[in-house]
């Protein structure tokens, strides 16, 4: 193969590097020392490699409830605003969707996933 053709091929490979797409990871350790394995257990990710979205973390949300209550013959309308703590978070045994960063060294934990069927 000619030198210039080989150099062009190498440059094309370098400039068109393939990046990983979404991955499925398995949670093997709960918070606060969260650990997730990928590639059939060959790679162990710890919290230093991971970014988490709010959907997988416990968090507090402010909610407003509006409605009416009827007790016997008396109906009372109400509006109430309060904080709601959502504690449903990822735990050992869950499968999670991961998106890698461009350098493939850190991952975004997007959500819990389940395969049906």
LUMMI-901516 format. One record per residue (C-alpha): residue number from 0; residue in three letters; chain; x, y, z. Coordinates in nm, 2 decimals. Layout:
N
num;residu;chaine;x;y;z
NUM;ALA;A;X;Y;Z
...
# end
This chain:
117
num;residu;chaine;x;y;z
0;UNK;A;0.00;0.00;0.00
1;UNK;A;0.13;0.35;-0.08
2;UNK;A;0.24;0.57;0.21
3;UNK;A;-0.01;0.85;0.13
4;UNK;A;-0.30;0.61;0.11
5;UNK;A;-0.21;0.44;0.44
6;UNK;A;-0.17;0.78;0.61
7;UNK;A;-0.51;0.89;0.48
8;UNK;A;-0.66;0.57;0.62
9;UNK;A;-0.51;0.62;0.96
10;UNK;A;-0.62;0.99;0.97
11;UNK;A;-0.97;0.89;0.88
12;UNK;A;-0.98;0.62;1.16
13;UNK;A;-0.85;0.88;1.41
14;UNK;A;-1.10;1.15;1.31
15;UNK;A;-1.39;0.91;1.30
16;UNK;A;-1.34;0.73;1.63
17;UNK;A;-1.64;0.54;1.74
18;UNK;A;-1.79;0.62;2.07
19;UNK;A;-1.98;0.39;2.29
20;UNK;A;-2.36;0.43;2.29
21;UNK;A;-2.58;0.36;2.59
22;UNK;A;-2.48;0.08;2.82
23;UNK;A;-2.66;-0.14;3.07
24;UNK;A;-2.49;-0.16;3.41
25;UNK;A;-2.57;-0.37;3.72
26;UNK;A;-2.57;-0.21;4.06
27;UNK;A;-2.36;-0.42;4.29
28;UNK;A;-2.34;-0.19;4.59
29;UNK;A;-2.59;0.07;4.73
30;UNK;A;-2.54;0.43;4.82
31;UNK;A;-2.33;0.59;4.96
32;UNK;A;-2.05;0.37;4.82
33;UNK;A;-2.24;0.30;4.50
34;UNK;A;-2.07;0.05;4.26
35;UNK;A;-2.19;-0.05;3.91
36;UNK;A;-2.04;-0.31;3.68
37;UNK;A;-2.05;-0.31;3.30
38;UNK;A;-1.92;-0.54;3.03
39;UNK;A;-2.03;-0.86;3.21
40;UNK;A;-1.85;-0.76;3.53
41;UNK;A;-1.52;-0.68;3.37
42;UNK;A;-1.53;-0.31;3.46
43;UNK;A;-1.63;-0.17;3.80
44;UNK;A;-1.75;0.19;3.82
45;UNK;A;-1.75;0.38;4.15
46;UNK;A;-1.89;0.72;4.24
47;UNK;A;-1.58;0.89;4.11
48;UNK;A;-1.67;0.77;3.76
49;UNK;A;-2.04;0.84;3.78
50;UNK;A;-2.28;1.13;3.73
51;UNK;A;-2.64;1.08;3.85
52;UNK;A;-2.96;1.24;3.73
53;UNK;A;-3.23;1.34;3.98
54;UNK;A;-3.45;1.05;3.87
55;UNK;A;-3.21;0.80;4.04
56;UNK;A;-3.14;1.01;4.35
57;UNK;A;-3.35;1.07;4.66
58;UNK;A;-3.47;1.43;4.63
59;UNK;A;-3.72;1.68;4.77
60;UNK;A;-3.98;1.84;4.55
61;UNK;A;-4.24;2.10;4.65
62;UNK;A;-4.59;2.00;4.55
63;UNK;A;-4.93;2.17;4.56
64;UNK;A;-5.25;1.97;4.62
65;UNK;A;-5.59;2.12;4.54
66;UNK;A;-5.92;1.95;4.60
67;UNK;A;-6.22;1.91;4.82
68;UNK;A;-6.31;1.70;5.12
69;UNK;A;-6.66;1.60;5.20
70;UNK;A;-6.74;1.50;5.55
71;UNK;A;-7.10;1.40;5.59
72;UNK;A;-7.29;1.70;5.45
73;UNK;A;-7.01;1.96;5.47
74;UNK;A;-6.77;2.01;5.17
75;UNK;A;-6.45;2.20;5.23
76;UNK;A;-6.22;2.31;4.95
77;UNK;A;-5.85;2.32;5.02
78;UNK;A;-5.51;2.40;4.87
79;UNK;A;-5.20;2.28;5.04
80;UNK;A;-4.84;2.33;4.95
81;UNK;A;-4.58;2.11;5.11
82;UNK;A;-4.25;1.92;5.04
83;UNK;A;-4.25;1.57;4.92
84;UNK;A;-3.94;1.36;4.96
85;UNK;A;-3.90;1.09;4.69
86;UNK;A;-3.68;0.81;4.82
87;UNK;A;-3.71;0.56;4.54
88;UNK;A;-3.35;0.54;4.43
89;UNK;A;-3.13;0.28;4.27
90;UNK;A;-3.03;-0.01;4.48
91;UNK;A;-2.83;-0.33;4.46
92;UNK;A;-2.96;-0.56;4.19
93;UNK;A;-3.10;-0.29;3.97
94;UNK;A;-3.01;-0.25;3.60
95;UNK;A;-2.93;0.10;3.50
96;UNK;A;-2.88;0.29;3.17
97;UNK;A;-2.54;0.45;3.14
98;UNK;A;-2.42;0.70;2.88
99;UNK;A;-2.04;0.74;2.86
100;UNK;A;-1.86;1.08;2.83
101;UNK;A;-1.65;1.13;2.52
102;UNK;A;-1.34;1.01;2.69
103;UNK;A;-1.51;0.69;2.80
104;UNK;A;-1.38;0.74;3.16
105;UNK;A;-1.70;0.87;3.32
106;UNK;A;-2.06;0.78;3.28
107;UNK;A;-2.40;0.94;3.33
108;UNK;A;-2.65;0.72;3.52
109;UNK;A;-2.98;0.80;3.35
110;UNK;A;-3.24;0.57;3.50
111;UNK;A;-3.34;0.23;3.61
112;UNK;A;-3.43;0.00;3.32
113;UNK;A;-3.61;-0.33;3.30
114;UNK;A;-3.64;-0.57;3.01
115;UNK;A;-3.98;-0.71;2.95
116;UNK;A;-4.04;-1.05;2.80
# end
